[in-house]
Amino acid sequence: MEFIDYYKILEIDKKASQADIKKAYRKLARKLHPDLNPNDKTAQEKFQRINEANEVLSDPEKRKKYDQYGKDWEHADAYEEAKRNQRSSSSGNRGGYTRSSGTNEDFSDFFESMFGGGGGGFGGGGRRTSQFKGQDLNATLKLNLRDILEDQKQTLDLGSKKIRITIPAGVEDGQTIKISGYGGDGANGGPKGDLYLTFEINNNTNFKRVGNDLYKNESISLYDAILGSSIEVETLTGKVKLKVKPETQNDTKVKLKGKGMPVYKKKGVHGNLYITYKVTMPTNLSDKEKQLFKQLSELR
């Protein structure tokens, strides 16, 4: 496995604080996001690398293992366990073996025998080669709100490969799903890691989304509010007709059942759309209109 310098990728020092790591990641994420670099064929790969680096260095436990074991940091627990077993067996051995010192000097030999030095099921000297799951990867997919009204297929470019997935309708902004087997390669024939895909939903509509429900303001004239009327209202799936009741007050709210967002992984089930009426006052009244309003006020 090739060593990847995560500090170099994030352009930070090895003594960087967690705040420094966060700041560096955000700066590079804005700079290298594939959507902002459509003509850069390596943008996706660069973006994936900084995500990978951030995932490791922003986690104190993972960072500690990475600092100590480098490219083999994911196998640190296995190495520590093997060292403990080696100490235990060596201390109880009365034969010609010497007790292990337990230092990191045997680190390279250990991984050479455990992760590929011996070949087959056992390495040289009869040591068994262990299999380990590959590294999990993280990616971000940006979609518009209207894109998730129905299930859709998307092709993801992971740099070294492309995969085609089906995105269920109704995914939430910030929601992460796991795609098994699309992470890094495993060690010694071990299973591949998983891909964790996070969605960024851009709401480029005049609807407000809250969970599975949608909210929208609709302007109506003073006359429609007083006398009642029939109006057309835009929804995400087309226009519908609504009856405005006579004497409708400002901020009156009506519910359109089933006109909200599709519920995630529940085919045919939708949230609701809530319409709030905003009564607009007439302007630039003529003298006659003012006179009529005055007469109306005298009647009241």
Buried (B, 14 or more C-beta within 10 A) or exposed (E): BEEBEBBEBBEBEEEBEEEBBBBBBEEBBEEBBBEEBEEEEEBBBBBBBBBBBBBBBBBEEBBEBBBBBBEBBBBBEBBEEBBEEBBEEBEEEEEEEEEBEEEEEBBEEBBEBBBBBBEEEEBEEEBEBBEBBBBBBBBBBEBEBBBBBEEEEEEBBBBEEEBEBEBBBBBBBEBEBEBEEBBBEBBBEBBBBBBBBBBEBEEEBEBEBEEBBBBBBBEBBEEBBBEEBEBEBBBBEEEBEBEBEEEBEEEBEBEBEEBBBBBBEEEEEBBBBBBEBEBEEEEEEEEEEEEEEEEEEEEE
